[in-house]
Each structure stands twice: as C-alpha cells, then as structure tokens.
C-alpha cells in the first residue's frame, strides 16, 4: 500500500519501478551476505593441504578418464 500511494504522487517513479528497485536491492543484499559467508570457507580450504591433495587426486583421475 505504501509504495502504491507513493507512486500516485507527482514526480515519483512508478509503482512497478519502485517494486523492481526494492526487490533488486534485497536480492543484491542477500547475494552479498552469501558471498561474505563463503569467503572464510574458501580461505580455510585453500590453506588445507589435505583438501588440496584430495582435489588434485580427483582432477588427476578425471583427466585420466
């Protein structure tokens, strides 16, 4: 209701444009949150020699197949 009333005023973006902008901002916020949570995991895994060896072994097997 708020956005629809706001869109009825002069010199204000349309209801659909407002909704799209708000939804896009929320999606970008969620994506940024997910990215910030995954960074520590990436750092831990890339510093773990056992993990790197396991990945290297799987890559080696895939290449040989």
C-alpha positions in Angstrom: 0.0 0.0 0.0 2.8 2.4 0.9 4.5 2.1 -2.5 1.3 2.3 -4.4 0.3 5.5 -2.6 3.8 6.9 -3.1 3.7 6.2 -6.8 0.4 8.2 -7.1 2.3 11.4 -6.2 3.8 13.6 -8.9 7.4 13.3 -9.9 7.8 9.9 -8.3 8.8 6.7 -10.1 6.0 4.2 -11.0 4.8 1.5 -8.6 6.4 -1.2 -10.7 9.7 0.6 -11.0 9.8 1.1 -7.2 9.0 -2.6 -6.5 11.6 -3.7 -9.0 14.2 -1.4 -7.4 13.4 -2.6 -3.9 13.4 -6.3 -4.9 16.7 -5.9 -6.8 18.3 -4.2 -3.7 17.1 -7.1 -1.5 18.5 -9.7 -3.9 21.8 -7.9 -4.0 21.9 -7.7 -0.2 21.3 -11.5 0.1 24.0 -12.2 -2.5 26.5 -10.1 -0.7 25.7 -11.8 2.6 26.2 -15.3 1.0 29.5 -14.2 -0.6 30.8 -12.8 2.7 29.9 -16.0 4.5 31.7 -18.2 1.9 35.0 -16.3 1.9 36.3 -17.7 5.2 35.4 -21.2 3.9 37.4 -20.7 0.8 40.4 -19.4 2.7 40.3 -22.4 5.1 40.0 -24.9 2.3 42.8 -23.4 0.1 45.2 -23.4 3.1 44.4 -27.1 3.9 47.0 -29.3 2.3 44.9 -32.5 2.8 42.0 -30.9 0.9 44.3 -29.7 -1.9 45.8 -33.1 -2.3 42.3 -34.7 -2.4 41.2 -32.2 -5.1 44.4 -32.8 -7.1 43.8 -36.5 -7.0 40.2 -36.2 -8.2 41.4 -33.9 -11.0 44.1 -36.4 -11.9 41.5 -39.2 -12.1 39.2 -37.1 -14.2 41.9 -36.2 -16.7 42.9 -39.8 -17.0 39.3 -41.0 -17.6 
